[in-house]
Amino acid sequence: MKTFQGQTRLFEFELTIRSARRIKSLQNVNLLKPNTDYDGLPLVSALYTDIELFVDVLYCLCVPVIDDQAMTGEDFAAELPDAWQDCRDAFFEE
């Protein structure tokens, strides 16, 4: 389990088969196939270089926390301005 500090809240996520399936269902991104082509790059590279893609995947990973805290997608995005790079590092460590 990884955590990151947003602007006002602490978030945690865990990359599991269940969360990977949630991401596939919500974003049509299959983390279980990291070498799959995504806009001309392997998915793992695209996740590192495409901030929008990464934030969409991160949102899906954090859905349980977001739902528990009754946040909207906009609330979540507002938490990330200074945190997304730390989030990306935590994601790739997971």
All heavy atoms as an XYZ file, in Angstrom:
760
protein
N       0.843     -1.161      0.000
C       0.000      0.000      0.000
C       0.898      1.237      0.000
O       1.870      1.312      0.735
C      -0.900     -0.008      1.229
C      -1.751      1.206      1.315
S      -3.519      1.076      1.589
C      -3.966     -0.589      1.390
N       0.560      2.194     -0.849
C       1.308      3.442     -0.957
C       0.416      4.602     -0.542
O      -0.807      4.533     -0.667
C       1.788      3.670     -2.390
C       2.776      2.648     -2.866
C       4.069      2.778     -2.121
C       5.076      1.781     -2.635
N       6.361      1.933     -1.993
N       1.038      5.654     -0.050
C       0.290      6.850      0.329
C       0.936      8.068     -0.331
O       2.107      8.050     -0.685
C       0.284      7.062      1.853
O       1.614      7.237      2.308
C      -0.369      5.903      2.573
N       0.127      9.103     -0.481
C       0.654     10.390     -0.901
C      -0.190     11.482     -0.274
O      -1.371     11.290      0.007
C       0.713     10.530     -2.435
C      -0.615     10.551     -3.125
C      -1.274     11.745     -3.373
C      -1.206      9.373     -3.547
C      -2.500     11.766     -4.029
C      -2.420      9.377     -4.206
C      -3.069     10.575     -4.445
N       0.453     12.590     -0.036
C      -0.215     13.718      0.585
C      -0.713     14.664     -0.496
O       0.073     15.187     -1.284
C       0.742     14.461      1.524
C       0.117     15.658      2.216
C      -1.029     15.285      3.138
O      -0.912     14.385      3.963
N      -2.158     15.959      2.991
N      -2.020     14.859     -0.541
C      -2.602     15.861     -1.420
C      -2.495     17.228     -0.753
O      -1.793     17.393      0.243
N      -3.209     18.190     -1.302
C      -3.186     19.538     -0.715
C      -3.715     19.530      0.716
O      -3.186     20.206      1.581
C      -4.021     20.506     -1.562
C      -3.477     20.727     -2.946
C      -2.278     21.635     -2.953
O      -1.210     21.267     -2.487
N      -2.450     22.814     -3.489
N      -4.802     18.762      0.954
C      -5.445     18.781      2.272
C      -5.717     17.388      2.830
O      -6.171     17.273      3.965
C      -6.795     19.529      2.214
O      -7.682     18.834      1.330
C      -6.611     20.957      1.739
N      -5.470     16.338      2.036
C      -5.838     14.992      2.457
C      -4.726     14.008      2.151
O      -3.959     14.191      1.216
C      -7.091     14.524      1.704
C      -8.269     15.392      1.964
C      -9.411     15.072      1.056
N     -10.462     16.038      1.367
C     -11.514     16.254      0.652
N     -11.719     15.574     -0.443
N     -12.413     17.134      0.993
N      -4.701     12.959      2.934
C      -3.793     11.849      2.687
C      -4.543     10.792      1.889
O      -5.677     10.438      2.221
C      -3.308     11.260      4.023
C      -2.267     10.156      3.902
C      -0.958     10.712      3.352
C      -2.037      9.509      5.262
N      -3.917     10.318      0.828
C      -4.522      9.291     -0.017
C      -3.684      8.029      0.061
O      -2.471      8.092      0.234
C      -4.574      9.752     -1.483
C      -5.506     10.888     -1.723
C      -5.070     12.200     -1.582
C      -6.815     10.659     -2.077
C      -5.927     13.254     -1.805
C      -7.690     11.710     -2.299
C      -7.236     13.009     -2.158
N      -4.341      6.908     -0.091
C      -3.613      5.652     -0.172
C      -4.173      4.836     -1.329
O      -5.335      4.970     -1.702
C      -3.683      4.865      1.130
C      -5.060      4.507      1.584
C      -5.052      3.807      2.931
O      -4.176      4.077      3.762
O      -5.954      2.985      3.139
N      -3.287      4.030     -1.900
C      -3.729      3.142     -2.966
C      -2.884      1.883     -2.928
O      -1.796      1.852     -2.370
C      -3.643      3.822     -4.343
C      -2.259      4.154     -4.797
C      -1.488      3.217     -5.476
C      -1.717      5.405     -4.567
C      -0.210      3.525     -5.912
C      -0.444      5.730     -5.000
C       0.307      4.782     -5.674
N      -3.441      0.866     -3.525
C      -2.751     -0.406     -3.624
C      -2.997     -0.951     -5.020
O      -4.132     -0.986     -5.491
C      -3.293     -1.370     -2.575
C      -2.531     -2.649     -2.463
C      -2.987     -3.471     -1.270
O      -4.109     -3.286     -0.791
O      -2.189     -4.313     -0.842
N      -1.932     -1.326     -5.679
C      -2.050     -1.883     -7.019
C      -2.225     -3.392     -6.884
O      -1.299     -4.108     -6.535
C      -0.816     -1.548     -7.848
C      -0.860     -1.921     -9.318
C      -2.123     -1.402     -9.979
C       0.356     -1.379    -10.027
N      -3.443     -3.835     -7.111
C      -3.801     -5.245     -6.999
C      -4.524     -5.669     -8.270
O      -4.833     -4.822     -9.130
C      -4.750     -5.478     -5.808
O      -5.975     -4.746     -6.059
C      -4.146     -5.013     -4.493
N      -4.815     -6.931     -8.386
C      -5.612     -7.402     -9.519
C      -6.960     -6.688     -9.519
O      -7.443     -6.241    -10.570
C      -5.820     -8.934     -9.452
C      -4.478     -9.671     -9.518
C      -6.770     -9.402    -10.541
C      -3.738     -9.515    -10.818
N      -7.553     -6.550     -8.348
C      -8.855     -5.874     -8.246
C      -8.772     -4.429     -8.738
O      -9.619     -3.971     -9.509
C      -9.340     -5.925     -6.803
C     -10.699     -5.319     -6.609
C     -11.120     -5.451     -5.165
N     -12.472     -4.949     -4.995
C     -13.079     -4.881     -3.848
N     -12.480     -5.316     -2.746
N     -14.293     -4.403     -3.756
N      -7.750     -3.690     -8.285
C      -7.644     -2.298     -8.718
C      -7.288     -2.203    -10.203
O      -7.758     -1.302    -10.905
C      -6.640     -1.523     -7.860
O      -5.352     -2.066     -7.945
N      -6.481     -3.136    -10.700
C      -6.161     -3.151    -12.130
C      -7.418     -3.395    -12.959
O      -7.602     -2.776    -14.013
C      -5.102     -4.211    -12.427
N      -8.286     -4.266    -12.466
C      -9.544     -4.515    -13.180
C     -10.454     -3.286    -13.139
O     -11.156     -2.988    -14.103
C     -10.234     -5.738    -12.609
C      -9.493     -7.031    -12.940
C     -10.193     -8.211    -12.337
N     -11.541     -8.283    -12.904
C     -12.041     -9.334    -13.498
N     -11.341    -10.426    -13.597
N     -13.251     -9.314    -13.983
N     -10.429     -2.556    -12.016
C     -11.227     -1.324    -11.913
C     -10.735     -0.310    -12.944
O     -11.525      0.339    -13.635
C     -11.109     -0.743    -10.504
C     -11.904      0.535    -10.323
C     -11.767      1.195     -8.957
N     -11.550      0.294     -7.863
C     -10.427      0.275     -7.130
N      -9.439      1.108     -7.378
N     -10.294     -0.573     -6.141
N      -9.411     -0.184    -13.073
C      -8.842      0.753    -14.043
C      -9.225      0.346    -15.457
O      -9.599      1.187    -16.278
C      -7.314      0.826    -13.873
C      -6.980      1.467    -12.537
C      -6.661      1.579    -15.023
C      -5.566      1.256    -12.087
N      -9.163     -0.938    -15.734
C      -9.533     -1.416    -17.070
C     -10.998     -1.116    -17.354
O     -11.354     -0.684    -18.449
C      -9.266     -2.916    -17.196
C      -9.518     -3.437    -18.589
C      -9.160     -4.902    -18.697
C      -9.440     -5.412    -20.100
N      -9.202     -6.860    -20.200
N     -11.847     -1.309    -16.365
C     -13.278     -1.059    -16.530
C     -13.589      0.426    -16.713
O     -14.384      0.803    -17.569
C     -14.034     -1.597    -15.309
O     -15.375     -1.219    -15.337
N     -12.939      1.274    -15.926
C     -13.245      2.708    -15.961
C     -12.505      3.473    -17.047
O     -13.017      4.451    -17.586
C     -12.931      3.340    -14.600
C     -13.777      2.868    -13.420
C     -13.239      3.452    -12.117
C     -15.232      3.249    -13.624
N     -11.275      3.056    -17.367
C     -10.441      3.817    -18.301
C     -10.010      3.041    -19.536
O      -9.326      3.590    -20.391
C      -9.181      4.319    -17.587
C      -9.435      5.397    -16.586
C      -9.938      6.671    -17.227
O      -9.512      7.035    -18.319
N     -10.841      7.339    -16.571
N     -10.338      1.759    -19.586
C      -9.907      0.901    -20.691
C      -8.379      0.897    -20.824
O      -7.834      0.933    -21.925
C     -10.577      1.293    -22.004
C     -10.491      0.180    -23.026
O     -10.456     -0.999    -22.674
N     -10.450      0.542    -24.289
N      -7.709      0.876    -19.677
C      -6.250      0.791    -19.602
C      -5.936     -0.485    -18.841
O      -6.356     -0.638    -17.696
C      -5.659      2.020    -18.880
C      -4.178      1.845    -18.638
C      -5.922      3.284    -19.680
N      -5.203     -1.393    -19.478
C      -4.935     -2.691    -18.874
C      -3.523     -2.718    -18.275
O      -2.548     -2.987    -18.972
C      -5.100     -3.810    -19.907
C      -5.054     -5.176    -19.280
O      -4.721     -5.334    -18.109
N      -5.391     -6.189    -20.064
N      -3.444     -2.449    -16.979
C      -2.147     -2.445    -16.303
C      -1.515     -3.828    -16.237
O      -0.313     -3.950    -15.987
C      -2.283     -1.892    -14.883
C      -2.675     -0.429    -14.764
C      -2.719     -0.026    -13.299
C      -1.720      0.467    -15.525
N      -2.310     -4.862    -16.478
C      -1.780     -6.222    -16.446
C      -1.007     -6.544    -17.721
O      -0.364     -7.593    -17.807
C      -2.900     -7.229    -16.215
C      -3.666     -7.033    -14.902
C      -4.802     -8.033    -14.799
C      -2.727     -7.142    -13.720
N      -1.054     -5.646    -18.689
C      -0.281     -5.782    -19.927
C       0.515     -4.493    -20.142
O       0.200     -3.680    -21.014
C      -1.214     -6.062    -21.105
C      -1.930     -7.394    -20.987
C      -2.773     -7.678    -22.201
C      -3.446     -9.039    -22.051
N      -4.282     -9.340    -23.210
N       1.575     -4.295    -19.353
C       2.290     -3.012    -19.373
C       3.022     -2.701    -20.671
O       3.375     -1.553    -20.912
C       3.273     -3.139    -18.205
C       3.438     -4.603    -18.007
C       2.127     -5.228    -18.396
N       3.256     -3.693    -21.504
C       3.949     -3.436    -22.769
C       2.997     -3.212    -23.932
O       3.445     -3.026    -25.060
C       4.924     -4.567    -23.075
C       6.077     -4.578    -22.096
O       6.601     -3.528    -21.744
N       6.455     -5.747    -21.621
N       1.704     -3.218    -23.659
C       0.701     -2.946    -24.681
C       0.926     -1.541    -25.247
O       1.262     -0.610    -24.516
C      -0.717     -3.024    -24.081
O      -0.912     -4.318    -23.540
C      -1.788     -2.736    -25.106
N       0.733     -1.389    -26.554
C       0.892     -0.090    -27.200
C      -0.181      0.886    -26.718
O      -1.364      0.557    -26.672
C       0.794     -0.258    -28.720
C       0.997      1.061    -29.422
O       2.138      1.550    -29.421
O       0.010      1.605    -29.963
N       0.242      2.077    -26.362
C      -0.670      3.157    -25.995
C      -0.155      4.424    -26.657
O       0.879      4.962    -26.268
C      -0.746      3.337    -24.470
C      -1.807      4.313    -24.063
C      -3.101      3.878    -23.815
C      -1.532      5.666    -23.963
C      -4.093      4.770    -23.465
C      -2.515      6.567    -23.620
C      -3.795      6.122    -23.368
O      -4.782      7.020    -23.026
N      -0.840      4.865    -27.685
C      -0.430      6.052    -28.458
C       1.024      5.982    -28.914
O       1.784      6.946    -28.811
C      -0.660      7.335    -27.659
C      -2.123      7.737    -27.597
O      -2.925      7.189    -28.385
O      -2.450      8.609    -26.784
N       1.427      4.800    -29.382
C       2.760      4.640    -29.945
C       3.856      4.327    -28.939
O       5.019      4.211    -29.311
N       3.491      4.211    -27.678
C       4.465      3.884    -26.633
C       3.991      2.659    -25.863
O       2.791      2.417    -25.775
C       4.587      5.039    -25.625
C       5.208      6.335    -26.083
C       5.055      7.393    -24.995
C       6.680      6.136    -26.408
N       4.904      1.923    -25.262
C       4.450      0.894    -24.326
C       3.672      1.583    -23.194
O       4.024      2.704    -22.784
C       5.742      0.275    -23.798
C       6.789      0.635    -24.799
C       6.357      1.937    -25.397
N       2.636      0.953    -22.710
C       1.791      1.550    -21.676
C       2.611      2.062    -20.500
O       2.378      3.166    -20.008
C       0.748      0.541    -21.191
C      -0.137      0.997    -20.046
C      -0.909      2.259    -20.412
C      -1.077     -0.119    -19.624
N       3.569      1.297    -20.047
C       4.364      1.716    -18.892
C       5.088      3.027    -19.172
O       5.180      3.899    -18.293
C       5.322      0.592    -18.439
C       6.424      0.345    -19.442
C       5.891      0.876    -17.065
N       5.571      3.233    -20.373
C       6.218      4.501    -20.739
C       5.197      5.625    -20.841
O       5.462      6.756    -20.401
C       6.956      4.359    -22.067
O       7.999      3.435    -21.952
N       4.046      5.315    -21.415
C       2.997      6.327    -21.544
C       2.538      6.806    -20.169
O       2.289      8.001    -19.973
C       1.821      5.769    -22.336
N       2.437      5.893    -19.218
C       2.031      6.288    -17.866
C       3.045      7.234    -17.237
O       2.686      8.102    -16.445
C       1.862      5.052    -16.977
C       0.596      4.260    -17.204
C       0.689      2.901    -16.526
C      -0.621      5.025    -16.713
N       4.281      7.086    -17.591
C       5.325      7.940    -17.027
C       5.376      9.312    -17.706
O       5.676     10.314    -17.055
C       6.690      7.252    -17.119
C       7.703      7.886    -16.217
C       7.740      7.568    -14.866
C       8.604      8.822    -16.694
C       8.652      8.167    -14.013
C       9.522      9.420    -15.854
C       9.540      9.098    -14.514
O      10.442      9.697    -13.677
N       5.053      9.364    -18.989
C       5.218     10.617    -19.736
C       3.919     11.379    -19.972
O       3.957     12.591    -20.198
C       5.883     10.357    -21.100
O       5.086      9.445    -21.847
C       7.280      9.784    -20.913
N       2.778     10.703    -19.950
C       1.485     11.340    -20.221
C       0.795     11.640    -18.891
O       0.189     10.767    -18.274
C       0.637     10.402    -21.082
C      -0.688     11.006    -21.515
O      -1.231     11.866    -20.801
O      -1.196     10.576    -22.569
N       0.880     12.883    -18.449
C       0.354     13.265    -17.139
C      -1.146     13.018    -17.058
O      -1.647     12.525    -16.044
C       0.677     14.745    -16.836
C       2.181     14.942    -16.754
C      -0.002     15.192    -15.549
C       2.615     16.377    -16.757
N      -1.871     13.353    -18.108
C      -3.321     13.165    -18.086
C      -3.684     11.685    -17.925
O      -4.552     11.338    -17.120
C      -3.948     13.720    -19.356
C      -5.454     13.640    -19.361
C      -6.072     14.262    -20.601
O      -5.332     14.720    -21.498
O      -7.307     14.271    -20.669
N      -3.017     10.824    -18.671
C      -3.246      9.388    -18.546
C      -2.928      8.924    -17.128
O      -3.713      8.193    -16.504
C      -2.401      8.611    -19.549
C      -2.399      7.088    -19.392
C      -3.787      6.508    -19.638
C      -1.364      6.472    -20.329
N      -1.786      9.357    -16.605
C      -1.403      8.931    -15.266
C      -2.423      9.380    -14.222
O      -2.814      8.603    -13.349
C      -0.015      9.454    -14.886
C       0.314      9.127    -13.472
C       0.619      7.827    -13.112
C       0.250     10.093    -12.489
C       0.865      7.490    -11.787
C       0.494      9.778    -11.173
C       0.811      8.477    -10.825
N      -2.877     10.622    -14.293
C      -3.844     11.128    -13.310
C      -5.164     10.368    -13.428
O      -5.797     10.065    -12.407
C      -4.031     12.649    -13.447
C      -5.198     13.147    -12.613
C      -2.748     13.365    -13.034
N      -5.584     10.027    -14.637
C      -6.804      9.229    -14.806
C      -6.654      7.860    -14.145
O      -7.572      7.380    -13.473
C      -7.145      9.047    -16.287
C      -7.658     10.313    -16.937
O      -8.036     11.265    -16.216
O      -7.671     10.369    -18.188
N      -5.508      7.233    -14.324
C      -5.250      5.929    -13.700
C      -5.167      6.086    -12.185
O      -5.733      5.281    -11.432
C      -3.970      5.285    -14.282
C      -3.514      4.101    -13.450
C      -4.223      4.861    -15.720
N      -4.495      7.114    -11.714
C      -4.388      7.358    -10.278
C      -5.767      7.564     -9.658
O      -6.059      7.044     -8.580
C      -3.504      8.573    -10.018
C      -3.249      8.930     -8.567
C      -2.469      7.812     -7.871
C      -2.498     10.249     -8.470
N      -6.608      8.316    -10.340
C      -7.978      8.523     -9.860
C      -8.670      7.171     -9.663
O      -9.287      6.924     -8.620
C      -8.763      9.392    -10.844
C     -10.220      9.530    -10.477
C     -10.625     10.512     -9.592
C     -11.179      8.668    -11.005
C     -11.964     10.642     -9.233
C     -12.509      8.789    -10.643
C     -12.896      9.773     -9.768
O     -14.218      9.887     -9.411
N      -8.557      6.291    -10.654
C      -9.196      4.975    -10.557
C      -8.624      4.165     -9.395
O      -9.362      3.447     -8.716
C      -9.030      4.200    -11.861
S      -9.895      4.917    -13.259
N      -7.331      4.283     -9.173
C      -6.716      3.590     -8.040
C      -7.253      4.104     -6.710
O      -7.388      3.344     -5.753
C      -5.198      3.775     -8.050
C      -4.390      2.857     -8.931
C      -2.937      3.313     -8.961
C      -4.480      1.420     -8.448
N      -7.549      5.382     -6.657
C      -7.972      6.014     -5.408
C      -9.489      6.062     -5.229
O      -9.967      6.635     -4.244
C      -7.400      7.428     -5.327
S      -5.598      7.462     -5.198
N     -10.247      5.470     -6.135
C     -11.707      5.518     -6.055
C     -12.240      5.117     -4.674
O     -13.125      5.795     -4.150
C     -12.365      4.702     -7.189
C     -13.804      4.338     -6.878
C     -12.308      5.490     -8.491
N     -11.746      4.050     -4.037
C     -12.296      3.725     -2.713
C     -12.147      4.867     -1.700
O     -13.083      5.167     -0.955
C     -11.484      2.494     -2.284
C     -11.081      1.849     -3.567
C     -10.808      3.000     -4.492
N     -10.993      5.529     -1.690
C     -10.780      6.653     -0.773
C     -11.642      7.840     -1.193
O     -12.250      8.507     -0.344
C      -9.287      7.060     -0.751
C      -9.058      8.309      0.078
C      -8.440      5.906     -0.250
N     -11.697      8.098     -2.479
C     -12.489      9.210     -3.000
C     -13.959      9.029     -2.634
O     -14.617      9.966     -2.168
C     -12.304      9.327     -4.530
C     -10.879      9.783     -4.831
C     -13.330     10.257     -5.150
C     -10.461      9.617     -6.281
N     -14.461      7.807     -2.806
C     -15.855      7.533     -2.451
C     -16.085      7.675     -0.949
O     -17.096      8.251     -0.527
C     -16.264      6.136     -2.911
C     -16.423      6.038     -4.425
O     -16.438      7.091     -5.101
O     -16.525      4.901     -4.917
N     -15.155      7.173     -0.142
C     -15.292      7.274      1.323
C     -15.334      8.726      1.786
O     -15.998      9.048      2.767
C     -14.133      6.572      2.033
C     -14.266      5.057      2.015
O     -15.355      4.543      1.674
O     -13.264      4.392      2.339
N     -14.625      9.585      1.087
C     -14.552     10.990      1.488
C     -15.541     11.864      0.716
O     -15.493     13.089      0.822
C     -13.126     11.502      1.316
C     -12.156     10.794      2.233
C     -10.760     11.369      2.173
O     -10.529     12.473      1.672
N      -9.806     10.632      2.706
N     -16.421     11.220     -0.060
C     -17.456     11.929     -0.826
C     -16.871     13.049     -1.680
O     -17.407     14.156     -1.744
C     -18.552     12.459      0.109
N     -15.763     12.739     -2.348
C     -15.111     13.709     -3.220
C     -15.612     13.554     -4.651
O     -16.021     12.474     -5.049
C     -13.595     13.474     -3.212
C     -12.923     13.710     -1.903
S     -11.169     13.275     -1.974
C     -10.557     14.517     -3.092
N     -15.500     14.620     -5.408
C     -15.759     14.559     -6.839
C     -14.412     14.418     -7.556
O     -13.353     14.585     -6.943
C     -16.450     15.848     -7.335
O     -15.535     16.940     -7.175
C     -17.740     16.123     -6.570
N     -14.478     14.165     -8.857
C     -13.259     14.125     -9.652
C     -12.530     15.454     -9.618
O     -11.292     15.502     -9.593
N     -13.284     16.544     -9.596
C     -12.679     17.874     -9.530
C     -11.994     18.096     -8.187
O     -10.923     18.705     -8.121
C     -13.732     18.949     -9.784
C     -14.230     18.941    -11.212
C     -15.389     19.895    -11.440
O     -15.834     20.575    -10.493
O     -15.854     19.949    -12.584
N     -12.608     17.596     -7.101
C     -11.976     17.693     -5.780
C     -10.638     16.954     -5.790
O      -9.645     17.451     -5.265
C     -12.860     17.074     -4.689
C     -14.147     17.828     -4.456
O     -14.213     19.037     -4.752
O     -15.109     17.185     -3.979
N     -10.635     15.767     -6.387
C      -9.413     14.974     -6.450
C      -8.333     15.715     -7.238
O      -7.193     15.828     -6.788
C      -9.699     13.607     -7.078
C      -8.490     12.729     -7.171
C      -7.944     12.141     -6.048
C      -7.893     12.493     -8.401
C      -6.814     11.336     -6.133
C      -6.769     11.681     -8.506
C      -6.231     11.105     -7.362
N      -8.697     16.245     -8.391
C      -7.736     16.973     -9.220
C      -7.163     18.176     -8.468
O      -5.972     18.489     -8.599
C      -8.387     17.413    -10.526
N      -7.990     18.823     -7.666
C      -7.533     19.982     -6.900
C      -6.501     19.602     -5.844
O      -5.723     20.446     -5.399
C      -8.720     20.677     -6.240
N      -6.476     18.335     -5.455
C      -5.512     17.860     -4.465
C      -4.120     17.626     -5.064
O      -3.147     17.487     -4.329
C      -5.993     16.545     -3.845
C      -7.211     16.678     -2.982
C      -6.935     17.347     -1.645
O      -5.807     17.230     -1.127
O      -7.845     17.994     -1.115
N      -4.006     17.582     -6.380
C      -2.791     17.092     -7.022
C      -1.751     18.100     -7.501
O      -0.659     17.676     -7.859
C      -3.163     16.213     -8.217
C      -3.937     14.950     -7.886
C      -4.230     14.189     -9.157
C      -3.186     14.083     -6.909
N      -2.007     19.395     -7.547
C      -1.027     20.272     -8.188
C       0.412     20.077     -7.732
O       1.332     20.099     -8.544
C      -1.509     21.681     -7.846
C      -2.960     21.535     -7.636
C      -3.147     20.156     -7.055
N       0.636     19.893     -6.459
C       1.993     19.740     -5.959
C       2.350     18.289     -5.664
O       3.480     18.010     -5.271
C       2.179     20.560     -4.677
C       1.994     22.049     -4.930
O       2.360     22.516     -6.027
O       1.464     22.733     -4.044
N       1.404     17.378     -5.854
C       1.610     16.002     -5.410
C       1.763     14.979     -6.531
O       2.194     13.870     -6.281
C       0.446     15.586     -4.510
N       1.436     15.333     -7.764
C       1.348     14.294     -8.786
C       2.681     13.603     -9.057
O       2.725     12.408     -9.346
C       0.692     14.806    -10.073
C       1.524     15.721    -10.892
C       1.549     17.073    -10.839
C       2.475     15.342    -11.884
N       2.454     17.561    -11.737
C       3.043     16.513    -12.400
C       2.902     14.126    -12.400
C       4.009     16.515    -13.384
C       3.876     14.124    -13.388
C       4.412     15.309    -13.868
N       3.794     14.313     -8.950
C       5.097     13.671     -9.193
C       5.424     12.663     -8.092
O       5.932     11.582     -8.368
C       6.198     14.706     -9.341
C       6.065     15.490    -10.628
C       7.107     16.577    -10.771
O       7.472     17.219     -9.798
N       7.573     16.780    -11.994
N       5.113     13.012     -6.840
C       5.295     12.056     -5.744
C       4.375     10.856     -5.936
O       4.758      9.718     -5.652
C       5.008     12.709     -4.392
C       6.060     13.747     -4.021
O       7.194     13.673     -4.545
O       5.734     14.632     -3.207
N       3.167     11.112     -6.430
C       2.211     10.028     -6.700
C       2.772      9.091     -7.765
O       2.680      7.868     -7.635
C       0.891     10.580     -7.207
S       0.073     11.706     -6.105
N       3.335      9.678     -8.803
C       3.893      8.865     -9.886
C       5.039      8.005     -9.374
O       5.130      6.821     -9.690
C       4.356      9.758    -11.032
C       4.855      8.961    -12.232
C       5.261      9.848    -13.369
N       6.363     10.698    -12.947
C       6.830     11.709    -13.661
N       6.281     12.019    -14.806
N       7.826     12.426    -13.223
N       5.894      8.575     -8.546
C       6.993      7.800     -7.982
C       6.466      6.639     -7.123
O       6.955      5.514     -7.228
C       7.907      8.693     -7.141
C       8.665      9.704     -7.992
O       8.737      9.530     -9.237
O       9.174     10.687     -7.406
N       5.465      6.925     -6.302
C       4.864      5.876     -5.462
C       4.211      4.793     -6.324
O       4.334      3.610     -6.040
C       3.851      6.481     -4.507
N       3.556      5.207     -7.399
C       2.900      4.253     -8.298
C       3.932      3.296     -8.898
O       3.736      2.094     -8.913
C       2.173      5.019     -9.403
C       1.601      4.141    -10.483
C       0.377      3.530    -10.315
C       2.299      3.910    -11.661
C      -0.153      2.722    -11.308
C       1.783      3.112    -12.657
C       0.547      2.517    -12.480
N       5.034      3.840     -9.380
C       6.032      2.978    -10.026
C       6.801      2.134     -9.021
O       7.341      1.091     -9.381
C       6.962      3.789    -10.925
C       6.342      4.093    -12.246
C       5.742      5.316    -12.506
C       6.305      3.129    -13.245
C       5.141      5.574    -13.729
C       5.705      3.379    -14.476
C       5.121      4.602    -14.711
N       6.828      2.532     -7.762
C       7.405      1.674     -6.724
C       6.491      0.505     -6.413
O       6.951     -0.567     -6.064
C       7.637      2.485     -5.442
C       8.775      3.460     -5.533
C       8.875      4.341     -4.312
O       8.156      4.100     -3.316
O       9.668      5.295     -4.344
N       5.185      0.739     -6.498
C       4.182     -0.291     -6.184
C       4.260     -1.379     -7.220
O       4.185     -2.521     -7.011
C       2.792      0.344     -6.125
C       1.689     -0.573     -5.724
C       1.650     -0.984     -4.256
O       2.481     -0.511     -3.469
O       0.810     -1.787     -3.896
